[in-house]
Amino acid sequence: MHYPESSFEDRMSTVDFRVGERAHIEVDSDICRSCTTKACVTACPANLFVPTGDGGILFNYEQCFECGTCYLLCDKEGAITWTYPDGGDGVAFRKG
């Protein structure tokens, strides 16, 4: 079966982000400084992890897909704390 191609913008138009006041992912930048791979930066499909000049990581949870990739790839215990968003918050996908 052949599916029609769609742009990234088309796909993103089917996503709603219901941003909660509480971040469901927290990053401990102090622990991240000792990481040599920074796998979260390259693995996050939403590009929400940004390395800082001092070796830490900045993270912005507002457009997170909640896939858990960052949490699964991180090999520094305690660097990433991942929980589900509060009820009604988080990502919601619609039919395109």
N, CA, C and O atoms as a GROMACS GRO file, in nm:
protein
  384
    1MET      N    1   0.084  -0.117   0.000
    1MET     CA    2   0.000   0.000   0.000
    1MET      C    3   0.089   0.123   0.000
    1MET      O    4   0.189   0.128   0.072
    2HIS      N    5   0.054   0.221  -0.079
    2HIS     CA    6   0.130   0.344  -0.088
    2HIS      C    7   0.056   0.455  -0.013
    2HIS      O    8  -0.062   0.480  -0.038
    3TYR      N    9   0.127   0.519   0.077
    3TYR     CA   10   0.071   0.630   0.153
    3TYR      C   11   0.121   0.761   0.093
    3TYR      O   12   0.238   0.771   0.056
    4PRO      N   13   0.036   0.860   0.083
    4PRO     CA   14   0.082   0.988   0.029
    4PRO      C   15   0.185   1.052   0.123
    4PRO      O   16   0.175   1.042   0.245
    5GLU      N   17   0.284   1.116   0.062
    5GLU     CA   18   0.386   1.183   0.142
    5GLU      C   19   0.326   1.305   0.209
    5GLU      O   20   0.241   1.375   0.152
    6SER      N   21   0.370   1.330   0.330
    6SER     CA   22   0.326   1.452   0.399
    6SER      C   23   0.447   1.518   0.463
    6SER      O   24   0.542   1.451   0.504
    7SER      N   25   0.442   1.647   0.470
    7SER     CA   26   0.554   1.722   0.526
    7SER      C   27   0.552   1.714   0.678
    7SER      O   28   0.451   1.676   0.739
    8PHE      N   29   0.662   1.750   0.738
    8PHE     CA   30   0.671   1.755   0.883
    8PHE      C   31   0.566   1.852   0.938
    8PHE      O   32   0.503   1.824   1.040
    9GLU      N   33   0.548   1.964   0.870
    9GLU     CA   34   0.448   2.063   0.914
    9GLU      C   35   0.308   2.004   0.911
    9GLU      O   36   0.228   2.030   1.001
   10ASP      N   37   0.276   1.924   0.806
   10ASP     CA   38   0.146   1.858   0.799
   10ASP      C   39   0.126   1.764   0.917
   10ASP      O   40   0.019   1.761   0.978
   11ARG      N   41   0.228   1.687   0.948
   11ARG     CA   42   0.219   1.594   1.059
   11ARG      C   43   0.205   1.667   1.192
   11ARG      O   44   0.127   1.626   1.278
   12MET      N   45   0.279   1.775   1.210
   12MET     CA   46   0.271   1.851   1.335
   12MET      C   47   0.136   1.918   1.352
   12MET      O   48   0.096   1.948   1.464
   13SER      N   49   0.066   1.943   1.242
   13SER     CA   50  -0.066   2.007   1.254
   13SER      C   51  -0.168   1.912   1.315
   13SER      O   52  -0.279   1.955   1.347
   14THR      N   53  -0.133   1.785   1.332
   14THR     CA   54  -0.225   1.689   1.394
   14THR      C   55  -0.194   1.667   1.541
   14THR      O   56  -0.248   1.575   1.604
   15VAL      N   57  -0.107   1.750   1.597
   15VAL     CA   58  -0.064   1.733   1.736
   15VAL      C   59  -0.104   1.856   1.818
   15VAL      O   60  -0.081   1.970   1.776
   16ASP      N   61  -0.164   1.831   1.933
   16ASP     CA   62  -0.191   1.938   2.030
   16ASP      C   63  -0.104   1.913   2.152
   16ASP      O   64  -0.092   1.800   2.199
   17PHE      N   65  -0.045   2.018   2.204
   17PHE     CA   66   0.032   2.009   2.326
   17PHE      C   67  -0.044   2.083   2.435
   17PHE      O   68  -0.058   2.206   2.430
   18ARG      N   69  -0.093   2.010   2.532
   18ARG     CA   70  -0.164   2.069   2.645
   18ARG      C   71  -0.063   2.084   2.758
   18ARG      O   72  -0.041   1.991   2.836
   19VAL      N   73  -0.004   2.199   2.766
   19VAL     CA   74   0.108   2.223   2.855
   19VAL      C   75   0.060   2.240   2.999
   19VAL      O   76  -0.022   2.327   3.029
   20GLY      N   77   0.112   2.155   3.085
   20GLY     CA   78   0.081   2.164   3.226
   20GLY      C   79   0.179   2.253   3.298
   20GLY      O   80   0.285   2.287   3.245
   21GLU      N   81   0.145   2.289   3.420
   21GLU     CA   82   0.235   2.372   3.499
   21GLU      C   83   0.355   2.294   3.550
   21GLU      O   84   0.461   2.351   3.574
   22ARG      N   85   0.338   2.163   3.568
   22ARG     CA   86   0.445   2.078   3.619
   22ARG      C   87   0.515   2.009   3.503
   22ARG      O   88   0.451   1.948   3.417
   23ALA      N   89   0.646   2.020   3.501
   23ALA     CA   90   0.724   1.950   3.398
   23ALA      C   91   0.721   1.800   3.427
   23ALA      O   92   0.750   1.759   3.540
   24HIS      N   93   0.686   1.719   3.328
   24HIS     CA   94   0.682   1.574   3.348
   24HIS      C   95   0.819   1.510   3.329
   24HIS      O   96   0.839   1.394   3.363
   25ILE      N   97   0.911   1.586   3.274
   25ILE     CA   98   1.050   1.542   3.262
   25ILE      C   99   1.138   1.649   3.324
   25ILE      O  100   1.123   1.768   3.295
   26GLU      N  101   1.228   1.605   3.410
   26GLU     CA  102   1.324   1.697   3.470
   26GLU      C  103   1.464   1.646   3.440
   26GLU      O  104   1.491   1.526   3.445
   27VAL      N  105   1.551   1.738   3.408
   27VAL     CA  106   1.689   1.705   3.373
   27VAL      C  107   1.782   1.768   3.475
   27VAL      O  108   1.774   1.888   3.503
   28ASP      N  109   1.871   1.687   3.531
   28ASP     CA  110   1.971   1.736   3.625
   28ASP      C  111   2.098   1.768   3.547
   28ASP      O  112   2.178   1.680   3.517
   29SER      N  113   2.113   1.893   3.514
   29SER     CA  114   2.224   1.937   3.430
   29SER      C  115   2.360   1.909   3.494
   29SER      O  116   2.459   1.890   3.423
   30ASP      N  117   2.366   1.906   3.628
   30ASP     CA  118   2.493   1.875   3.694
   30ASP      C  119   2.539   1.734   3.659
   30ASP      O  120   2.657   1.711   3.633
   31ILE      N  121   2.446   1.638   3.659
   31ILE     CA  122   2.480   1.500   3.622
   31ILE      C  123   2.515   1.493   3.474
   31ILE      O  124   2.606   1.419   3.435
   32CYS      N  125   2.444   1.569   3.391
   32CYS     CA  126   2.467   1.566   3.246
   32CYS      C  127   2.608   1.612   3.208
   32CYS      O  128   2.660   1.572   3.104
   33ARG      N  129   2.668   1.694   3.292
   33ARG     CA  130   2.802   1.743   3.260
   33ARG      C  131   2.904   1.630   3.249
   33ARG      O  132   3.003   1.644   3.177
   34SER      N  133   2.880   1.520   3.319
   34SER     CA  134   2.975   1.408   3.312
   34SER      C  135   2.944   1.312   3.197
   34SER      O  136   3.016   1.214   3.177
   35CYS      N  137   2.839   1.338   3.123
   35CYS     CA  138   2.801   1.251   3.011
   35CYS      C  139   2.886   1.283   2.889
   35CYS      O  140   2.906   1.400   2.855
   36THR      N  141   2.936   1.180   2.825
   36THR     CA  142   3.020   1.200   2.706
   36THR      C  143   2.943   1.183   2.576
   36THR      O  144   2.989   1.229   2.471
   37THR      N  145   2.827   1.118   2.580
   37THR     CA  146   2.754   1.092   2.455
   37THR      C  147   2.645   1.193   2.423
   37THR      O  148   2.619   1.222   2.307
   38LYS      N  149   2.581   1.248   2.527
   38LYS     CA  150   2.468   1.339   2.508
   38LYS      C  151   2.366   1.278   2.411
   38LYS      O  152   2.317   1.346   2.320
   39ALA      N  153   2.336   1.149   2.430
   39ALA     CA  154   2.244   1.076   2.342
   39ALA      C  155   2.106   1.140   2.336
   39ALA      O  156   2.039   1.132   2.233
   40CYS      N  157   2.062   1.202   2.443
   40CYS     CA  158   1.930   1.264   2.446
   40CYS      C  159   1.919   1.375   2.340
   40CYS      O  160   1.812   1.396   2.283
   41VAL      N  161   2.029   1.445   2.315
   41VAL     CA  162   2.028   1.556   2.220
   41VAL      C  163   1.996   1.506   2.079
   41VAL      O  164   1.916   1.567   2.008
   42THR      N  165   2.059   1.397   2.038
   42THR     CA  166   2.038   1.347   1.903
   42THR      C  167   1.917   1.256   1.890
   42THR      O  168   1.862   1.241   1.780
   43ALA      N  169   1.874   1.195   2.000
   43ALA     CA  170   1.765   1.098   1.993
   43ALA      C  171   1.626   1.158   2.004
   43ALA      O  172   1.531   1.100   1.953
   44CYS      N  173   1.611   1.271   2.068
   44CYS     CA  174   1.479   1.330   2.090
   44CYS      C  175   1.416   1.370   1.956
   44CYS      O  176   1.472   1.453   1.885
   45PRO      N  177   1.300   1.311   1.921
   45PRO     CA  178   1.239   1.343   1.792
   45PRO      C  179   1.187   1.486   1.783
   45PRO      O  180   1.165   1.538   1.674
   46ALA      N  181   1.169   1.551   1.897
   46ALA     CA  182   1.120   1.689   1.898
   46ALA      C  183   1.234   1.790   1.917
   46ALA      O  184   1.209   1.911   1.923
   47ASN      N  185   1.358   1.742   1.926
   47ASN     CA  186   1.476   1.828   1.944
   47ASN      C  187   1.463   1.921   2.064
   47ASN      O  188   1.486   2.041   2.054
   48LEU      N  189   1.425   1.865   2.178
   48LEU     CA  190   1.400   1.945   2.298
   48LEU      C  191   1.519   1.953   2.393
   48LEU      O  192   1.514   2.026   2.492
   49PHE      N  193   1.625   1.880   2.364
   49PHE     CA  194   1.745   1.882   2.448
   49PHE      C  195   1.853   1.963   2.378
   49PHE      O  196   1.884   1.939   2.261
   50VAL      N  197   1.911   2.060   2.450
   50VAL     CA  198   2.013   2.147   2.392
   50VAL      C  199   2.133   2.150   2.485
   50VAL      O  200   2.119   2.183   2.603
   51PRO      N  201   2.251   2.116   2.434
   51PRO     CA  202   2.371   2.124   2.519
   51PRO      C  203   2.405   2.269   2.550
   51PRO      O  204   2.389   2.357   2.466
   52THR      N  205   2.452   2.292   2.672
   52THR     CA  206   2.494   2.426   2.712
   52THR      C  207   2.645   2.438   2.704
   52THR      O  208   2.715   2.337   2.697
   53GLY      N  209   2.693   2.558   2.705
   53GLY     CA  210   2.836   2.582   2.694
   53GLY      C  211   2.918   2.523   2.807
   53GLY      O  212   3.037   2.497   2.790
   54ASP      N  213   2.855   2.501   2.923
   54ASP     CA  214   2.928   2.446   3.037
   54ASP      C  215   2.915   2.294   3.047
   54ASP      O  216   2.954   2.235   3.148
   55GLY      N  217   2.861   2.229   2.941
   55GLY     CA  218   2.852   2.083   2.939
   55GLY      C  219   2.721   2.027   2.989
   55GLY      O  220   2.700   1.906   2.986
   56GLY      N  221   2.631   2.113   3.036
   56GLY     CA  222   2.501   2.067   3.082
   56GLY      C  223   2.401   2.053   2.968
   56GLY      O  224   2.437   2.059   2.851
   57ILE      N  225   2.276   2.036   3.006
   57ILE     CA  226   2.169   2.020   2.907
   57ILE      C  227   2.052   2.109   2.948
   57ILE      O  228   2.013   2.113   3.064
   58LEU      N  229   1.998   2.181   2.851
   58LEU     CA  230   1.874   2.254   2.868
   58LEU      C  231   1.762   2.169   2.810
   58LEU      O  232   1.780   2.109   2.704
   59PHE      N  233   1.648   2.164   2.877
   59PHE     CA  234   1.536   2.085   2.827
   59PHE      C  235   1.409   2.167   2.836
   59PHE      O  236   1.385   2.236   2.935
   60ASN      N  237   1.326   2.160   2.731
   60ASN     CA  238   1.200   2.232   2.725
   60ASN      C  239   1.090   2.128   2.705
   60ASN      O  240   1.080   2.068   2.598
   61TYR      N  241   1.006   2.107   2.806
   61TYR     CA  242   0.906   2.000   2.802
   61TYR      C  243   0.778   2.035   2.727
   61TYR      O  244   0.696   1.947   2.702
   62GLU      N  245   0.759   2.160   2.691
   62GLU     CA  246   0.630   2.204   2.638
   62GLU      C  247   0.586   2.134   2.510
   62GLU      O  248   0.466   2.122   2.488
   63GLN      N  249   0.677   2.088   2.426
   63GLN     CA  250   0.639   2.020   2.303
   63GLN      C  251   0.691   1.877   2.298
   63GLN      O  252   0.731   1.827   2.193
   64CYS      N  253   0.690   1.813   2.414
   64CYS     CA  254   0.738   1.676   2.426
   64CYS      C  255   0.633   1.577   2.375
   64CYS      O  256   0.514   1.591   2.405
   65PHE      N  257   0.676   1.478   2.297
   65PHE     CA  258   0.587   1.374   2.245
   65PHE      C  259   0.561   1.263   2.346
   65PHE      O  260   0.480   1.173   2.322
   66GLU      N  261   0.630   1.268   2.460
   66GLU     CA  262   0.616   1.168   2.566
   66GLU      C  263   0.653   1.027   2.519
   66GLU      O  264   0.593   0.929   2.564
   67CYS      N  265   0.749   1.017   2.431
   67CYS     CA  266   0.789   0.887   2.378
   67CYS      C  267   0.879   0.810   2.474
   67CYS      O  268   0.883   0.687   2.469
   68GLY      N  269   0.949   0.881   2.563
   68GLY     CA  270   1.037   0.816   2.659
   68GLY      C  271   1.175   0.781   2.607
   68GLY      O  272   1.254   0.719   2.678
   69THR      N  273   1.205   0.818   2.485
   69THR     CA  274   1.335   0.785   2.426
   69THR      C  275   1.450   0.839   2.509
   69THR      O  276   1.548   0.768   2.532
   70CYS      N  277   1.438   0.962   2.556
   70CYS     CA  278   1.546   1.021   2.635
   70CYS      C  279   1.573   0.940   2.761
   70CYS      O  280   1.688   0.915   2.797
   71TYR      N  281   1.467   0.901   2.826
   71TYR     CA  282   1.479   0.826   2.951
   71TYR      C  283   1.541   0.688   2.927
   71TYR      O  284   1.622   0.642   3.007
   72LEU      N  285   1.504   0.624   2.818
   72LEU     CA  286   1.556   0.491   2.787
   72LEU      C  287   1.703   0.494   2.746
   72LEU      O  288   1.778   0.402   2.777
   73LEU      N  289   1.744   0.598   2.677
   73LEU     CA  290   1.882   0.606   2.627
   73LEU      C  291   1.981   0.660   2.729
   73LEU      O  292   2.100   0.630   2.722
   74CYS      N  293   1.934   0.737   2.823
   74CYS     CA  294   2.024   0.800   2.919
   74CYS      C  295   2.089   0.694   3.008
   74CYS      O  296   2.020   0.612   3.069
   75ASP      N  297   2.221   0.697   3.015
   75ASP     CA  298   2.292   0.598   3.097
   75ASP      C  299   2.351   0.661   3.224
   75ASP      O  300   2.434   0.599   3.290
   76LYS      N  301   2.310   0.782   3.256
   76LYS     CA  302   2.356   0.849   3.378
   76LYS      C  303   2.242   0.848   3.479
   76LYS      O  304   2.146   0.924   3.466
   77GLU      N  305   2.254   0.764   3.580
   77GLU     CA  306   2.148   0.749   3.679
   77GLU      C  307   2.112   0.883   3.743
   77GLU      O  308   2.199   0.954   3.794
   78GLY      N  309   1.984   0.916   3.739
   78GLY     CA  310   1.934   1.038   3.800
   78GLY      C  311   1.939   1.160   3.711
   78GLY      O  312   1.889   1.266   3.750
   79ALA      N  313   1.997   1.149   3.592
   79ALA     CA  314   2.007   1.266   3.504
   79ALA      C  315   1.870   1.306   3.452
   79ALA      O  316   1.840   1.425   3.441
   80ILE      N  317   1.786   1.209   3.418
   80ILE     CA  318   1.652   1.236   3.365
   80ILE      C  319   1.549   1.168   3.455
   80ILE      O  320   1.556   1.048   3.479
   81THR      N  321   1.455   1.246   3.502
   81THR     CA  322   1.342   1.193   3.578
   81THR      C  323   1.219   1.209   3.490
   81THR      O  324   1.183   1.321   3.454
   82TRP      N  325   1.153   1.098   3.457
   82TRP     CA  326   1.040   1.098   3.364
   82TRP      C  327   0.916   1.046   3.436
   82TRP      O  328   0.919   0.939   3.496
   83THR      N  329   0.809   1.123   3.430
   83THR     CA  330   0.680   1.081   3.481
   83THR      C  331   0.575   1.118   3.377
   83THR      O  332   0.603   1.194   3.285
   84TYR      N  333   0.456   1.065   3.392
   84TYR     CA  334   0.348   1.105   3.301
   84TYR      C  335   0.300   1.244   3.338
   84TYR      O  336   0.303   1.282   3.455
   85PRO      N  337   0.254   1.322   3.239
   85PRO     CA  338   0.196   1.452   3.271
   85PRO      C  339   0.069   1.434   3.355
   85PRO      O  340   0.008   1.327   3.356
   86ASP      N  341   0.032   1.539   3.426
   86ASP     CA  342  -0.092   1.536   3.504
   86ASP      C  343  -0.210   1.514   3.410
   86ASP      O  344  -0.203   1.548   3.292
   87GLY      N  345  -0.318   1.457   3.462
   87GLY     CA  346  -0.436   1.426   3.382
   87GLY      C  347  -0.484   1.545   3.300
   87GLY      O  348  -0.501   1.655   3.352
   88GLY      N  349  -0.506   1.522   3.171
   88GLY     CA  350  -0.551   1.626   3.079
   88GLY      C  351  -0.439   1.705   3.017
   88GLY      O  352  -0.462   1.780   2.922
   89ASP      N  353  -0.317   1.692   3.068
   89ASP     CA  354  -0.202   1.763   3.014
   89ASP      C  355  -0.123   1.670   2.923
   89ASP      O  356  -0.142   1.548   2.926
   90GLY      N  357  -0.035   1.728   2.843
   90GLY     CA  358   0.054   1.649   2.760
   90GLY      C  359   0.015   1.652   2.612
   90GLY      O  360  -0.061   1.739   2.568
   91VAL      N  361   0.067   1.559   2.539
   91VAL     CA  362   0.046   1.554   2.395
   91VAL      C  363  -0.086   1.485   2.362
   91VAL      O  364  -0.125   1.389   2.429
   92ALA      N  365  -0.152   1.534   2.259
   92ALA     CA  366  -0.275   1.472   2.210
   92ALA      C  367  -0.266   1.468   2.057
   92ALA      O  368  -0.238   1.569   1.993
   93PHE      N  369  -0.289   1.350   2.000
   93PHE     CA  370  -0.281   1.333   1.856
   93PHE      C  371  -0.421   1.329   1.796
   93PHE      O  372  -0.511   1.265   1.851
   94ARG      N  373  -0.438   1.398   1.683
   94ARG     CA  374  -0.566   1.398   1.611
   94ARG      C  375  -0.544   1.332   1.476
   94ARG      O  376  -0.431   1.324   1.428
   95LYS      N  377  -0.650   1.287   1.416
   95LYS     CA  378  -0.641   1.235   1.279
   95LYS      C  379  -0.612   1.350   1.187
   95LYS      O  380  -0.671   1.458   1.200
   96GLY      N  381  -0.522   1.328   1.094
   96GLY     CA  382  -0.481   1.434   1.002
   96GLY      C  383  -0.574   1.455   0.889
   96GLY      O  384  -0.551   1.542   0.805
   0.00000   0.00000   0.00000
